[in-house]
Amino acid sequence: MIDKIVPPEFGAPMAPAHPSPEARRLLALRRSLSPDLMTDPGPDDATLDAILEIAARVPDHRKLTPFRFLVIAGEGRARAGDILAARFASGNPDATTAQIEAERRRFLRAPVVVTVIARINPHHKTPEWEQALTNGAVCLNLLCAASAYGFAGCWLTEWYAYDGGVSEALGLASGERFSGFVYLGSAREHPRERHRPVLADIVRRF
């Protein structure tokens, strides 16, 4: 049984903040892991549902929900990989067999791949930029939630996020686009810390 947090009913009073040393540590030390360094197990269906519920709990101006999820797992990873291989081969007629097979294995690098799909409404009074920012918040929330449940994660786009044929084959509607492919699994090798911004270089007070 997973430790799932049940959200309150609509309109229920809530605490304005949740002081937590554990949460501060997670946010301060969260680190992405390359899908090439992931292995089984990934989150099971119940755990993934809990992760996605947290991922979807983001700032969302006027409550548009300008995003949705496509989960690629199990045998679906190979089927999606066949789509990538076919598109790559058609766009790169000089590609070697090894290069095409590498594309075919992309989604096999991790046990679960969560595709975050932006469904931005350009006709709504909420600016498109704000809807796009909500999508970015979803991807980061997803990574943090996965980490809190004990799984490594990595948010990628790569070439297939911008390929119309891949979008169509994976069921995106007209106007939808990929915000990212979030790979989830267990680490078979620990990541190393990366360079971080120096606050003095990026902070000014007005």
C-alpha positions in Angstrom: 0.0 0.0 0.0 1.6 3.3 -1.0 1.7 6.3 1.2 -0.7 8.4 -0.8 -1.7 11.9 0.4 -5.5 12.3 0.0 -6.3 15.9 -1.0 -9.0 17.8 0.8 -12.5 18.3 -0.6 -13.1 21.3 -2.8 -13.5 24.4 -0.7 -12.1 22.9 2.5 -9.8 25.3 4.6 -6.1 24.5 4.2 -2.9 25.4 5.8 -1.1 28.2 3.9 2.3 26.5 4.4 3.8 23.2 5.3 7.1 23.6 7.1 9.2 20.5 6.5 12.9 19.8 6.8 12.5 16.8 4.5 10.9 18.8 1.8 13.6 21.5 2.0 16.3 18.8 1.7 14.6 17.2 -1.3 14.3 20.6 -3.1 17.8 21.6 -2.2 19.4 18.3 -3.3 17.2 17.1 -6.2 19.3 15.9 -9.1 18.3 14.5 -12.5 19.7 11.2 -13.6 20.4 10.3 -17.2 18.0 7.6 -18.5 21.1 5.7 -19.6 21.8 5.2 -15.9 18.3 4.0 -15.0 17.0 0.4 -14.5 14.0 -1.4 -13.0 12.0 -1.1 -11.0 9.9 1.9 -11.9 6.8 3.1 -10.1 3.9 0.7 -10.3 0.5 1.9 -11.5 -0.7 3.0 -8.1 2.5 4.9 -7.2 2.6 6.5 -10.6 -1.0 7.7 -10.2 0.0 9.3 -6.9 3.0 10.9 -8.5 0.8 12.3 -11.3 -1.7 13.7 -8.9 1.1 15.7 -7.3 2.5 16.7 -10.6 -0.9 18.1 -11.7 -1.1 20.2 -8.5 0.5 23.4 -9.9 -0.2 27.1 -10.3 -2.7 27.3 -13.1 -4.1 30.8 -14.0 -7.9 30.5 -14.3 -7.8 26.7 -13.8 -7.4 25.8 -17.5 -5.4 22.6 -17.0 -3.4 23.3 -20.2 -1.7 19.9 -20.0 -2.3 16.2 -20.1 -0.2 13.0 -19.6 0.6 10.1 -21.9 2.3 7.2 -20.0 4.6 5.0 -22.0 5.5 1.9 -20.1 5.7 -1.9 -20.5 5.4 -3.0 -24.1 4.3 0.4 -25.1 7.9 1.6 -24.9 8.9 -0.7 -27.7 5.9 0.3 -29.9 6.8 4.0 -29.3 10.4 3.2 -30.1 9.3 1.7 -33.5 7.7 5.1 -34.2 10.9 6.9 -33.5 13.0 4.5 -35.6 10.7 4.9 -38.6 10.6 8.7 -38.4 14.4 8.9 -37.9 15.0 6.6 -40.8 12.7 8.5 -43.1 14.3 11.8 -42.2 17.9 10.5 -42.3 18.3 8.3 -45.4 22.0 7.9 -44.8 21.5 6.7 -41.2 23.2 3.5 -40.3 21.4 0.4 -38.9 23.1 1.1 -35.5 21.8 4.7 -35.5 18.2 3.6 -36.3 18.3 0.9 -33.6 19.6 3.4 -31.1 16.5 5.5 -31.7 14.3 2.4 -31.4 15.7 1.8 -27.9 15.2 5.4 -26.6 12.1 4.6 -24.5 13.6 1.4 -23.3 16.2 3.3 -21.3 13.8 3.7 -18.3 10.9 1.5 -16.9 8.4 4.4 -17.3 8.3 7.5 -19.5 5.7 10.1 -18.7 4.9 12.4 -21.6 3.7 15.8 -20.6 1.6 17.3 -23.4 0.8 21.0 -23.6 -2.7 21.7 -24.7 -2.5 25.5 -24.8 -5.6 27.5 -25.7 -4.4 30.5 -27.8 -7.9 32.0 -27.8 -8.3 32.2 -24.0 -7.6 35.5 -22.2 -5.0 33.7 -20.1 -1.7 34.4 -21.9 -0.2 31.5 -23.8 3.1 32.2 -22.0 1.4 31.6 -18.6 -0.1 28.4 -19.9 3.3 27.3 -21.0 4.8 28.1 -17.6 2.2 25.9 -16.0 3.5 23.0 -18.2 7.0 23.6 -16.9 5.7 23.6 -13.4 4.1 20.2 -14.0 7.3 18.7 -15.3 9.3 19.9 -12.3 6.6 18.8 -9.8 6.6 15.4 -11.5 10.4 15.1 -10.9 10.1 16.2 -7.3 7.2 13.8 -6.6 9.0 10.9 -8.2 12.1 11.7 -6.0 9.9 11.8 -2.9 8.6 8.3 -3.8 12.2 7.0 -4.2 12.6 7.1 -8.0 15.2 8.8 -10.2 13.9 11.1 -12.9 15.0 13.0 -15.9 13.0 15.6 -18.0 14.1 15.5 -21.7 12.8 16.7 -25.0 15.3 15.6 -27.7 14.5 15.7 -31.4 11.3 13.7 -31.3 9.6 16.3 -29.1 9.6 18.6 -32.2 8.7 16.1 -34.9 5.2 16.3 -36.4 5.1 12.7 -37.4 5.9 11.5 -33.9 3.3 13.9 -32.5 0.6 12.5 -34.8 1.6 8.8 -34.2 1.5 9.3 -30.4 -2.0 10.8 -30.6 -1.4 14.5 -30.1 -4.3 16.7 -31.4 -3.8 19.7 -33.6 -2.2 22.5 -31.6 -0.9 20.2 -28.9 2.9 19.8 -28.4 5.3 18.0 -26.1 6.4 19.8 -23.0 8.7 16.9 -22.2 9.4 13.3 -21.8 10.0 12.5 -18.1 11.9 9.2 -17.6 11.4 7.5 -14.3 13.2 4.5 -12.8 15.7 3.3 -10.2 19.3 4.4 -10.3 22.0 1.9 -11.2 24.6 4.6 -10.7 24.5 7.7 -8.6 24.7 11.1 -10.4 27.3 13.7 -9.5 26.6 17.2 -8.6 26.6 19.8 -11.4 27.5 23.4 -11.5 24.8 25.6 -10.0 24.1 29.4 -10.4 26.0 31.7 -8.1 23.2 33.7 -6.4 25.3 36.9 -6.5 25.3 36.7 -10.3 21.5 36.3 -10.7 19.9 38.1 -7.7 19.3 41.9 -7.5 17.1 43.6 -4.9 14.9 46.5 -5.9 
